Amino acid sequence: MKHLANIITSLRFVFAAFILFAAPFSCFFWGMYLCGGMSDLLDGMVARGMKQQNNVGAKLDSIADVAFLLAILTVGVKNVNFPTWVWACAAGIMLIRLIAYGIGYHKYRTFSSLHTNMNKITGVLLFAFPVFYVIFGRNGAGAILCFISFTSSVEELLITVKSKMLNRDCKSIFKC
C-alpha cells in the first residue's frame, strides 16, 4: 500500500464531516472524535514506518488537522458557553497563525504549517481538551490551552520569519 499513510490522513476529513452532522457530544460524535485523533497519531507512524514521508503527505496532514479542528470548534461554538477571554485568546492565536501562514505562503509559495514539538503538544492538548475540561473546569482548561497554543503560534511565526527555506519538520525555534 504505497499511499496508506495519506489514506489514513484523508479519513480525518471524513471524521470531521461526521462530527459536524452528529448529535453534539453523542456516542457517535465521541466515536468520530476518537477516530479522528487516532488517524492523526497513526498516519505519521505509518508514514515513518513504511518510509512514505513526503511533502504532499506533510501538507495533507496539516490541512486535515485544520479541517478536524474547525469541525470541533464549530460544534464547540454552538454548544459550549466559553468565557469571552477564551474567545479573545482563540481569535488572537488564529490571527498569529494566519499571519504566519501568509508570510510562509509569500516566502515559499505553498501552505507552510510546521510540525514543531510545540504544535504537536498543542494538538494533543486540543484533542484532550474534554478531559482537561472535566478536571480543571472551563477556565483552567482554557488557560492551559490558550497559553500553550499562543506559545506554539508565536514560535511558528518566528521560525517562518527567520527561516530562508521551508522545513516542515523543524522541531523548535532552537533546533531547525
BALOKE-479923 format. One line per field, with one value per atom (N, C-alpha, C, CB): residue in one letter; atom name; x, y, z. Coordinates in nm, 3 decimals. Glycine has a CB too. Layout:
<atoms>
rest <- c(a,...)
atom <- c(CA,...)
px <- c(X,...)
py <- c(Y,...)
pz <- c(Z,...)
</atoms>
This chain:
<atoms>
rest <- c(m,m,m,m,k,k,k,k,h,h,h,h,l,l,l,l,a,a,a,a,n,n,n,n,i,i,i,i,i,i,i,i,t,t,t,t,s,s,s,s,l,l,l,l,r,r,r,r,f,f,f,f,v,v,v,v,f,f,f,f,a,a,a,a,a,a,a,a,f,f,f,f,i,i,i,i,l,l,l,l,f,f,f,f,a,a,a,a,a,a,a,a,p,p,p,p,f,f,f,f,s,s,s,s,c,c,c,c,f,f,f,f,f,f,f,f,w,w,w,w,g,g,g,g,m,m,m,m,y,y,y,y,l,l,l,l,c,c,c,c,g,g,g,g,g,g,g,g,m,m,m,m,s,s,s,s,d,d,d,d,l,l,l,l,l,l,l,l,d,d,d,d,g,g,g,g,m,m,m,m,v,v,v,v,a,a,a,a,r,r,r,r,g,g,g,g,m,m,m,m,k,k,k,k,q,q,q,q,q,q,q,q,n,n,n,n,n,n,n,n,v,v,v,v,g,g,g,g,a,a,a,a,k,k,k,k,l,l,l,l,d,d,d,d,s,s,s,s,i,i,i,i,a,a,a,a,d,d,d,d,v,v,v,v,a,a,a,a,f,f,f,f,l,l,l,l,l,l,l,l,a,a,a,a,i,i,i,i,l,l,l,l,t,t,t,t,v,v,v,v,g,g,g,g,v,v,v,v,k,k,k,k,n,n,n,n,v,v,v,v,n,n,n,n,f,f,f,f,p,p,p,p,t,t,t,t,w,w,w,w,v,v,v,v,w,w,w,w,a,a,a,a,c,c,c,c,a,a,a,a,a,a,a,a,g,g,g,g,i,i,i,i,m,m,m,m,l,l,l,l,i,i,i,i,r,r,r,r,l,l,l,l,i,i,i,i,a,a,a,a,y,y,y,y,g,g,g,g,i,i,i,i,g,g,g,g,y,y,y,y,h,h,h,h,k,k,k,k,y,y,y,y,r,r,r,r,t,t,t,t,f,f,f,f,s,s,s,s,s,s,s,s,l,l,l,l,h,h,h,h,t,t,t,t,n,n,n,n,m,m,m,m,n,n,n,n,k,k,k,k,i,i,i,i,t,t,t,t,g,g,g,g,v,v,v,v,l,l,l,l,l,l,l,l,f,f,f,f,a,a,a,a,f,f,f,f,p,p,p,p,v,v,v,v,f,f,f,f,y,y,y,y,v,v,v,v,i,i,i,i,f,f,f,f,g,g,g,g,r,r,r,r,n,n,n,n,g,g,g,g,a,a,a,a,g,g,g,g,a,a,a,a,i,i,i,i,l,l,l,l,c,c,c,c,f,f,f,f,i,i,i,i,s,s,s,s,f,f,f,f,t,t,t,t,s,s,s,s,s,s,s,s,v,v,v,v,e,e,e,e,e,e,e,e,l,l,l,l,l,l,l,l,i,i,i,i,t,t,t,t,v,v,v,v,k,k,k,k,s,s,s,s,k,k,k,k,m,m,m,m,l,l,l,l,n,n,n,n,r,r,r,r,d,d,d,d,c,c,c,c,k,k,k,k,s,s,s,s,i,i,i,i,f,f,f,f,k,k,k,k,c,c,c,c)
atom <- c(N,CA,C,CB,N,CA,C,CB,N,CA,C,CB,N,CA,C,CB,N,CA,C,CB,N,CA,C,CB,N,CA,C,CB,N,CA,C,CB,N,CA,C,CB,N,CA,C,CB,N,CA,C,CB,N,CA,C,CB,N,CA,C,CB,N,CA,C,CB,N,CA,C,CB,N,CA,C,CB,N,CA,C,CB,N,CA,C,CB,N,CA,C,CB,N,CA,C,CB,N,CA,C,CB,N,CA,C,CB,N,CA,C,CB,N,CA,C,CB,N,CA,C,CB,N,CA,C,CB,N,CA,C,CB,N,CA,C,CB,N,CA,C,CB,N,CA,C,CB,N,CA,C,CB,N,CA,C,CB,N,CA,C,CB,N,CA,C,CB,N,CA,C,CB,N,CA,C,CB,N,CA,C,CB,N,CA,C,CB,N,CA,C,CB,N,CA,C,CB,N,CA,C,CB,N,CA,C,CB,N,CA,C,CB,N,CA,C,CB,N,CA,C,CB,N,CA,C,CB,N,CA,C,CB,N,CA,C,CB,N,CA,C,CB,N,CA,C,CB,N,CA,C,CB,N,CA,C,CB,N,CA,C,CB,N,CA,C,CB,N,CA,C,CB,N,CA,C,CB,N,CA,C,CB,N,CA,C,CB,N,CA,C,CB,N,CA,C,CB,N,CA,C,CB,N,CA,C,CB,N,CA,C,CB,N,CA,C,CB,N,CA,C,CB,N,CA,C,CB,N,CA,C,CB,N,CA,C,CB,N,CA,C,CB,N,CA,C,CB,N,CA,C,CB,N,CA,C,CB,N,CA,C,CB,N,CA,C,CB,N,CA,C,CB,N,CA,C,CB,N,CA,C,CB,N,CA,C,CB,N,CA,C,CB,N,CA,C,CB,N,CA,C,CB,N,CA,C,CB,N,CA,C,CB,N,CA,C,CB,N,CA,C,CB,N,CA,C,CB,N,CA,C,CB,N,CA,C,CB,N,CA,C,CB,N,CA,C,CB,N,CA,C,CB,N,CA,C,CB,N,CA,C,CB,N,CA,C,CB,N,CA,C,CB,N,CA,C,CB,N,CA,C,CB,N,CA,C,CB,N,CA,C,CB,N,CA,C,CB,N,CA,C,CB,N,CA,C,CB,N,CA,C,CB,N,CA,C,CB,N,CA,C,CB,N,CA,C,CB,N,CA,C,CB,N,CA,C,CB,N,CA,C,CB,N,CA,C,CB,N,CA,C,CB,N,CA,C,CB,N,CA,C,CB,N,CA,C,CB,N,CA,C,CB,N,CA,C,CB,N,CA,C,CB,N,CA,C,CB,N,CA,C,CB,N,CA,C,CB,N,CA,C,CB,N,CA,C,CB,N,CA,C,CB,N,CA,C,CB,N,CA,C,CB,N,CA,C,CB,N,CA,C,CB,N,CA,C,CB,N,CA,C,CB,N,CA,C,CB,N,CA,C,CB,N,CA,C,CB,N,CA,C,CB,N,CA,C,CB,N,CA,C,CB,N,CA,C,CB,N,CA,C,CB,N,CA,C,CB,N,CA,C,CB,N,CA,C,CB,N,CA,C,CB,N,CA,C,CB,N,CA,C,CB,N,CA,C,CB,N,CA,C,CB,N,CA,C,CB,N,CA,C,CB,N,CA,C,CB,N,CA,C,CB,N,CA,C,CB,N,CA,C,CB,N,CA,C,CB,N,CA,C,CB,N,CA,C,CB,N,CA,C,CB,N,CA,C,CB,N,CA,C,CB,N,CA,C,CB,N,CA,C,CB,N,CA,C,CB,N,CA,C,CB,N,CA,C,CB,N,CA,C,CB,N,CA,C,CB,N,CA,C,CB,N,CA,C,CB,N,CA,C,CB,N,CA,C,CB,N,CA,C,CB,N,CA,C,CB,N,CA,C,CB,N,CA,C,CB,N,CA,C,CB,N,CA,C,CB,N,CA,C,CB,N,CA,C,CB)
px <- c(0.084,0.000,0.088,-0.095,0.110,0.202,0.154,0.223,0.024,-0.031,-0.111,-0.120,-0.080,-0.157,-0.159,-0.099,-0.046,-0.041,-0.134,0.104,-0.134,-0.221,-0.369,-0.182,-0.397,-0.535,-0.583,-0.548,-0.497,-0.531,-0.553,-0.420,-0.464,-0.479,-0.611,-0.360,-0.643,-0.766,-0.891,-0.771,-0.885,-1.001,-1.039,-0.972,-0.941,-0.970,-1.072,-0.840,-1.072,-1.173,-1.312,-1.141,-1.320,-1.447,-1.496,-1.432,-1.405,-1.443,-1.488,-1.325,-1.420,-1.458,-1.600,-1.358,-1.631,-1.766,-1.871,-1.773,-1.843,-1.937,-1.958,-1.885,-1.852,-1.864,-1.959,-1.725,-1.950,-2.038,-2.186,-2.000,-2.215,-2.354,-2.404,-2.371,-2.316,-2.355,-2.427,-2.231,-2.508,-2.567,-2.452,-2.674,-2.446,-2.333,-2.313,-2.353,-2.191,-2.147,-2.220,-2.166,-2.277,-2.339,-2.229,-2.442,-2.267,-2.170,-2.108,-2.238,-2.190,-2.138,-2.037,-2.253,-2.070,-1.978,-1.844,-2.039,-1.846,-1.722,-1.647,-1.751,-1.720,-1.655,-1.578,-1.758,-1.640,-1.573,-1.457,-1.674,-1.475,-1.370,-1.248,-1.421,-1.272,-1.164,-1.098,-1.218,-1.178,-1.122,-1.036,-1.236,-1.082,-1.003,-0.870,-1.081,-0.872,-0.748,-0.655,-0.779,-0.711,-0.629,-0.568,-0.713,-0.644,-0.590,-0.471,-0.700,-0.477,-0.366,-0.242,-0.406,-0.261,-0.147,-0.091,-0.188,-0.181,-0.138,-0.074,-0.255,-0.122,-0.070,0.081,-0.142,0.126,0.270,0.351,0.295,0.300,0.373,0.381,0.303,0.271,0.269,0.364,0.125,0.359,0.447,0.593,0.419,0.631,0.770,0.806,0.796,0.716,0.743,0.754,0.636,0.674,0.676,0.759,0.533,0.829,0.914,0.835,1.033,0.717,0.629,0.623,0.489,0.715,0.715,0.745,0.817,0.665,0.688,0.617,0.640,0.645,0.587,0.435,0.649,0.386,0.241,0.173,0.207,0.228,0.171,0.176,0.244,0.287,0.300,0.197,0.444,0.179,0.082,-0.061,0.098,-0.089,-0.221,-0.252,-0.229,-0.153,-0.171,-0.207,-0.043,-0.137,-0.165,-0.305,-0.062,-0.345,-0.478,-0.586,-0.491,-0.562,-0.658,-0.670,-0.614,-0.558,-0.562,-0.649,-0.421,-0.634,-0.712,-0.861,-0.663,-0.893,-1.033,-1.095,-1.043,-1.022,-1.072,-1.093,-0.975,-0.996,-1.007,-1.126,-0.878,-1.146,-1.260,-1.393,-1.253,-1.400,-1.524,-1.549,-1.516,-1.445,-1.459,-1.496,-1.328,-1.430,-1.460,-1.604,-1.363,-1.651,-1.788,-1.887,-1.816,-1.865,-1.953,-1.939,-1.921,-1.815,-1.791,-1.857,-1.644,-1.844,-1.902,-2.054,-1.866,-2.114,-2.260,-2.312,-2.308,-2.228,-2.282,-2.216,-2.273,-2.106,-2.037,-2.025,-1.896,-2.056,-2.051,-1.914,-2.164,-1.818,-1.685,-1.685,-1.578,-1.600,-1.588,-1.534,-1.496,-1.564,-1.521,-1.369,-1.570,-1.295,-1.150,-1.094,-1.089,-1.161,-1.116,-1.133,-1.194,-1.247,-1.270,-1.173,-1.415,-1.143,-1.045,-0.908,-1.039,-0.871,-0.743,-0.739,-0.718,-0.846,-0.852,-0.843,-0.983,-0.909,-0.903,-0.760,-1.000,-0.692,-0.554,-0.462,-0.504,-0.481,-0.400,-0.426,-0.430,-0.552,-0.585,-0.520,-0.737,-0.522,-0.460,-0.310,-0.486,-0.244,-0.099,-0.073,-0.043,-0.153,-0.135,-0.159,-0.229,-0.263,-0.291,-0.177,-0.423,-0.120,-0.005,0.113,0.035,0.140,0.250,0.227,0.265,0.104,0.075,0.085,-0.066,0.041,0.052,0.197,-0.018,0.280,0.423,0.484,0.498,0.448,0.500,0.460,0.452,0.336,0.291,0.366,0.139,0.384,0.457,0.602,0.452,0.666,0.807,0.827,0.866,0.741,0.764,0.665,0.759,0.564,0.462,0.386,0.526,0.368,0.291,0.244,0.376,0.145,0.098,0.213,-0.028,0.242,0.368,0.354,0.452,0.247,0.232,0.348,0.096,0.402,0.520,0.481,0.622,0.559,0.536,0.631,0.555,0.628,0.715,0.666,0.721,0.755,0.715,0.601,0.835,0.609,0.503,0.369,0.543,0.373,0.249,0.191,0.273,0.279,0.231,0.171,0.347,0.236,0.182,0.046,0.281,0.036,-0.092,-0.199,-0.077,-0.164,-0.260,-0.309,-0.198,-0.216,-0.253,-0.345,-0.127,-0.311,-0.394,-0.532,-0.325,-0.539,-0.669,-0.752,-0.653,-0.688,-0.759,-0.805,-0.670,-0.720,-0.751,-0.835,-0.622,-0.874,-0.947,-1.068,-0.994,-1.149,-1.263,-1.222,-1.343,-1.109,-1.060,-1.016,-0.942,-0.940,-0.898,-1.019,-0.806,-1.121,-1.243,-1.306,-1.343,-1.309,-1.367,-1.279,-1.384,-1.147,-1.054,-1.039,-0.917,-1.015,-0.980,-1.092,-0.861,-1.204,-1.311,-1.279,-1.334,-1.375,-1.355,-1.249,-1.485,-1.237,-1.135,-0.994,-1.162,-0.975,-0.843,-0.800,-0.842,-0.891,-0.861,-0.835,-0.976,-0.916,-0.898,-0.764,-1.010,-0.723,-0.595,-0.477,-0.580,-0.481,-0.373,-0.363,-0.396,-0.476,-0.476,-0.438,-0.614,-0.488,-0.454,-0.304,-0.534,-0.247,-0.104,-0.018,-0.065,-0.043,0.037,0.014,0.004,-0.110,-0.141,-0.078,-0.293,-0.084,-0.022,0.129,-0.053,0.191,0.335,0.374,0.382,0.300,0.332,0.308,0.250,0.206,0.176,0.287,0.042,0.331,0.440,0.568,0.462,0.595,0.714,0.709,0.727,0.595,0.582,0.600,0.446,0.544,0.561,0.708,0.479,0.778,0.920,1.005,0.972,0.978,1.051,1.027,1.009,0.902,0.867,0.936,0.715,0.939,1.003,1.153,0.974,1.217,1.364,1.421,1.414,1.343,1.394,1.402,1.305,1.509,1.525,1.457,1.674,1.452,1.390,1.282,1.496,1.178,1.071,1.118,0.946,1.107,1.136,1.018,1.272,0.921,0.800,0.830,0.703,0.944,0.978,1.069,1.045,1.077,1.153,1.094,1.148,1.177,1.130,1.103,1.232,1.183,1.162,1.241,1.202,1.220,1.293,1.442,1.239,1.475,1.615,1.680,1.624,1.599,1.652,1.574,1.645,1.625,1.553,1.643,1.498)
py <- c(-0.118,0.000,0.124,0.000,0.172,0.284,0.414,0.306,0.431,0.557,0.540,0.619,0.436,0.406,0.524,0.283,0.587,0.700,0.813,0.752,0.845,0.951,0.912,0.987,0.783,0.737,0.755,0.588,0.719,0.736,0.885,0.678,0.970,1.115,1.163,1.191,1.118,1.162,1.123,1.104,1.015,0.975,1.083,0.843,1.164,1.272,1.370,1.346,1.393,1.479,1.416,1.502,1.285,1.214,1.223,1.065,1.199,1.207,1.349,1.164,1.449,1.589,1.615,1.686,1.565,1.585,1.515,1.532,1.392,1.321,1.396,1.179,1.455,1.531,1.649,1.581,1.714,1.829,1.791,1.895,1.669,1.628,1.536,1.560,1.499,1.413,1.496,1.343,1.431,1.499,1.538,1.407,1.664,1.710,1.625,1.855,1.578,1.503,1.371,1.588,1.318,1.185,1.078,1.168,0.954,0.844,0.845,0.706,0.870,0.875,0.989,0.892,1.105,1.219,1.180,1.340,1.122,1.086,0.976,1.041,0.886,0.783,0.845,0.683,0.940,1.007,1.093,1.095,1.154,1.234,1.146,1.300,1.031,0.937,0.886,0.819,0.852,0.805,0.912,0.762,1.037,1.146,1.162,1.277,1.155,1.164,1.048,1.170,0.929,0.811,0.820,0.683,0.873,0.886,0.982,0.935,1.084,1.180,1.114,1.302,1.025,0.954,0.849,0.888,0.776,0.664,0.706,0.576,0.812,0.846,0.873,0.968,0.943,0.972,0.847,1.074,0.761,0.636,0.547,0.560,0.540,0.458,0.517,0.448,0.649,0.714,0.688,0.866,0.703,0.679,0.531,0.729,0.445,0.301,0.242,0.229,0.294,0.243,0.331,0.231,0.427,0.519,0.588,0.444,0.640,0.709,0.858,0.649,0.911,1.054,1.135,1.087,1.239,1.327,1.459,1.262,1.557,1.691,1.691,1.786,1.610,1.603,1.551,1.513,1.446,1.390,1.488,1.263,1.560,1.659,1.771,1.718,1.816,1.922,1.871,1.975,1.750,1.690,1.674,1.553,1.633,1.616,1.749,1.559,1.855,1.986,2.035,2.087,2.015,2.059,1.975,2.049,1.845,1.758,1.799,1.609,1.836,1.885,2.009,1.916,2.102,2.226,2.194,2.324,2.105,2.069,2.004,1.974,1.915,1.846,1.947,1.734,2.035,2.138,2.230,2.220,2.270,2.357,2.288,2.400,2.158,2.084,2.083,1.938,2.056,2.054,2.194,2.004,2.296,2.433,2.472,2.531,2.429,2.459,2.401,2.404,2.276,2.214,2.285,2.062,2.317,2.385,2.521,2.400,2.598,2.733,2.726,2.805,2.629,2.618,2.562,2.530,2.487,2.409,2.430,2.268,2.503,2.523,2.673,2.455,2.713,2.854,2.887,2.888,2.921,2.960,3.107,2.932,3.144,3.286,3.369,3.301,3.496,3.587,3.588,3.729,3.581,3.586,3.465,3.591,3.350,3.233,3.260,3.104,3.318,3.350,3.457,3.398,3.555,3.659,3.597,3.769,3.508,3.439,3.356,3.348,3.282,3.199,3.286,3.117,3.401,3.492,3.544,3.610,3.579,3.625,3.517,3.671,3.396,3.283,3.258,3.155,3.262,3.244,3.352,3.245,3.475,3.585,3.562,3.717,3.521,3.494,3.382,3.455,3.276,3.164,3.209,3.047,3.288,3.336,3.425,3.414,3.507,3.589,3.499,3.687,3.399,3.305,3.233,3.203,3.185,3.116,3.210,3.053,3.334,3.433,3.463,3.561,3.483,3.506,3.383,3.539,3.264,3.141,3.125,3.021,3.155,3.144,3.243,3.167,3.363,3.466,3.423,3.602,3.368,3.329,3.200,3.310,3.100,2.966,2.925,2.866,3.005,2.979,2.848,2.976,2.816,2.697,2.713,2.567,2.634,2.631,2.584,2.539,2.654,2.630,2.590,2.751,2.524,2.481,2.390,2.407,2.412,2.339,2.232,2.436,2.126,2.017,2.030,1.880,2.145,2.167,2.086,2.318,2.068,1.997,2.071,1.981,2.204,2.282,2.267,2.431,2.262,2.241,2.103,2.258,2.003,1.868,1.865,1.765,1.933,1.940,2.011,2.015,2.118,2.189,2.097,2.314,2.019,1.925,1.822,1.855,1.769,1.672,1.737,1.614,1.861,1.931,1.963,2.060,2.002,2.028,1.901,2.081,1.791,1.663,1.623,1.554,1.650,1.611,1.716,1.587,1.822,1.930,1.882,2.029,1.790,1.746,1.689,1.641,1.619,1.564,1.679,1.465,1.775,1.891,1.970,1.982,1.977,2.049,1.988,2.048,1.854,1.784,1.803,1.634,1.795,1.802,1.945,1.748,2.041,2.177,2.279,2.222,2.239,2.334,2.415,2.427,2.492,2.563,2.672,2.625,2.740,2.844,2.787,2.928,2.682,2.620,2.556,2.516,2.480,2.416,2.522,2.323,2.628,2.736,2.805,2.838,2.830,2.897,2.812,2.929,2.683,2.593,2.590,2.450,2.568,2.558,2.690,2.514,2.801,2.931,2.959,3.043,2.930,2.956,2.873,2.927,2.743,2.655,2.688,2.506,2.713,2.746,2.878,2.752,2.976,3.106,3.089,3.207,3.014,2.992,2.923,2.909,2.820,2.748,2.834,2.619,2.919,3.008,3.111,3.079,3.171,3.269,3.202,3.338,3.081,3.008,2.982,2.875,2.938,2.911,3.039,2.848,3.149,3.277,3.316,3.387,3.305,3.342,3.252,3.335,3.124,3.031,3.068,2.884,3.094,3.128,3.257,3.141,3.355,3.482,3.466,3.587,3.390,3.383,3.279,3.352,3.178,3.071,3.114,2.948,3.074,3.103,2.997,3.112,2.874,2.763,2.700,2.657,2.648,2.581,2.444,2.569,2.420,2.290,2.255,2.290,2.181,2.149,2.067,2.074,1.998,1.913,1.983,1.788,2.113,2.191,2.162,2.345,2.121,2.080,2.197,1.988,2.302,2.419,2.536,2.390,2.649,2.769,2.753,2.894,2.664,2.643,2.529,2.614,2.448,2.332,2.315,2.200,2.382,2.379,2.332,2.517)
pz <- c(0.000,0.000,0.000,0.121,-0.118,-0.138,-0.073,-0.285,-0.061,-0.011,0.120,-0.116,0.195,0.316,0.414,0.384,0.437,0.532,0.486,0.546,0.357,0.306,0.312,0.162,0.296,0.308,0.452,0.265,0.548,0.689,0.719,0.781,0.668,0.688,0.628,0.624,0.508,0.440,0.516,0.300,0.592,0.672,0.774,0.744,0.815,0.911,0.855,0.949,0.723,0.661,0.677,0.510,0.660,0.675,0.819,0.633,0.914,1.056,1.092,1.146,1.037,1.062,1.011,0.994,0.893,0.837,0.924,0.692,0.966,1.053,1.184,1.081,1.240,1.364,1.346,1.411,1.231,1.205,1.202,1.074,1.158,1.142,1.253,1.010,1.344,1.457,1.562,1.519,1.641,1.756,1.849,1.831,1.889,1.971,2.096,2.011,2.112,2.230,2.250,2.352,2.141,2.145,2.136,2.028,2.153,2.139,1.999,2.165,1.897,1.760,1.746,1.658,1.801,1.798,1.860,1.874,1.982,2.050,1.975,2.194,1.910,1.829,1.713,1.775,1.645,1.533,1.583,1.455,1.699,1.761,1.790,1.892,1.849,1.881,1.753,1.964,1.652,1.525,1.458,1.429,1.463,1.405,1.476,1.412,1.609,1.685,1.657,1.833,1.648,1.619,1.479,1.631,1.384,1.248,1.246,1.150,1.332,1.340,1.399,1.425,1.495,1.552,1.456,1.684,1.393,1.309,1.178,1.281,1.114,0.982,0.985,0.926,1.086,1.096,1.123,1.206,1.212,1.242,1.117,1.357,1.044,0.922,0.818,0.864,0.801,0.702,0.735,0.697,0.861,0.900,0.889,1.044,0.939,0.939,0.799,1.014,0.706,0.569,0.476,0.516,0.535,0.459,0.348,0.399,0.385,0.291,0.318,0.299,0.397,0.428,0.303,0.538,0.279,0.166,0.190,0.033,0.106,0.122,0.105,0.023,0.011,-0.011,0.115,-0.133,0.174,0.296,0.412,0.334,0.425,0.533,0.516,0.536,0.393,0.366,0.389,0.221,0.341,0.360,0.509,0.289,0.587,0.732,0.797,0.796,0.762,0.819,0.783,0.773,0.658,0.615,0.682,0.460,0.698,0.767,0.914,0.757,0.976,1.114,1.126,1.165,1.032,1.034,1.015,0.924,0.921,0.896,1.019,0.775,1.083,1.202,1.315,1.246,1.333,1.438,1.412,1.446,1.287,1.255,1.283,1.107,1.257,1.287,1.437,1.233,1.515,1.661,1.712,1.729,1.659,1.701,1.667,1.635,1.552,1.511,1.612,1.370,1.649,1.749,1.883,1.764,1.920,2.048,2.055,2.071,1.948,1.944,1.959,1.812,1.897,1.901,2.033,1.788,2.106,2.218,2.354,2.185,2.360,2.488,2.513,2.487,2.635,2.671,2.732,2.771,2.646,2.694,2.732,2.586,2.830,2.867,2.750,2.991,2.752,2.645,2.630,2.673,2.740,2.731,2.653,2.871,2.659,2.583,2.433,2.624,2.396,2.255,2.206,2.234,2.290,2.252,2.232,2.360,2.322,2.311,2.181,2.434,2.156,2.035,1.909,2.033,1.909,1.794,1.774,1.813,1.884,1.874,1.820,2.010,1.867,1.819,1.671,1.901,1.631,1.488,1.403,1.467,1.452,1.380,1.363,1.452,1.469,1.462,1.362,1.602,1.367,1.273,1.129,1.308,1.107,0.971,0.920,0.968,1.006,0.967,0.931,1.080,1.015,0.986,0.854,1.100,0.831,0.705,0.586,0.711,0.604,0.497,0.461,0.536,0.563,0.539,0.474,0.672,0.524,0.466,0.321,0.545,0.291,0.151,0.063,0.140,0.114,0.037,0.014,0.111,0.115,0.104,0.023,0.242,0.046,-0.009,-0.118,0.102,-0.141,-0.243,-0.219,-0.381,-0.090,-0.053,0.091,-0.069,0.128,0.266,0.353,0.282,0.461,0.532,0.679,0.524,0.716,0.855,0.894,0.876,1.015,1.061,1.163,1.122,1.167,1.262,1.381,1.194,1.447,1.562,1.682,1.597,1.778,1.900,1.971,1.995,1.975,2.041,1.967,2.048,1.834,1.759,1.789,1.608,1.804,1.836,1.976,1.825,2.071,2.207,2.206,2.301,2.128,2.116,2.060,2.025,1.958,1.900,2.002,1.782,2.080,2.183,2.287,2.252,2.328,2.428,2.372,2.473,2.245,2.183,2.183,2.040,2.147,2.144,2.284,2.083,2.383,2.521,2.594,2.597,2.526,2.593,2.674,2.489,2.622,2.703,2.840,2.627,2.843,2.969,3.061,2.945,3.005,3.084,3.134,3.001,3.052,3.088,3.213,2.971,3.217,3.332,3.456,3.300,3.439,3.553,3.606,3.512,3.515,3.557,3.540,3.479,3.481,3.454,3.329,3.575,3.285,3.159,3.170,3.114,3.283,3.296,3.303,3.420,3.382,3.392,3.261,3.503,3.200,3.072,2.965,3.029,2.966,2.869,2.885,2.882,3.010,3.035,2.988,3.185,3.019,2.977,2.825,3.031,2.761,2.615,2.548,2.566,2.600,2.541,2.554,2.609,2.668,2.689,2.594,2.835,2.588,2.501,2.354,2.528,2.316,2.176,2.135,2.155,2.223,2.194,2.176,2.307,2.266,2.258,2.128,2.377,2.090,1.966,1.843,1.956,1.847,1.734,1.714,1.755,1.824,1.816,1.769,1.954,1.819,1.776,1.625,1.852,1.574,1.431,1.350,1.400,1.397,1.328,1.323,1.398,1.435,1.439,1.350,1.584,1.350,1.262,1.116,1.288,1.082,0.944,0.900,0.928,0.988,0.954,0.937,1.063,1.025,1.022,0.924,1.159,0.887,0.800,0.655,0.812,0.592,0.449,0.363,0.413,0.414,0.341,0.427,0.300,0.364,0.435,0.483,0.346,0.612,0.671,0.760,0.751,0.706,0.782,0.907,0.694,0.908,1.021,1.122,0.973,1.117,1.215,1.353,1.182,1.448,1.580,1.674,1.644,1.667,1.752,1.698,1.899,1.756,1.714,1.743,1.785,1.838,1.875,1.796,2.023,1.730,1.655,1.525,1.740,1.422,1.295,1.183,1.262)
</atoms>
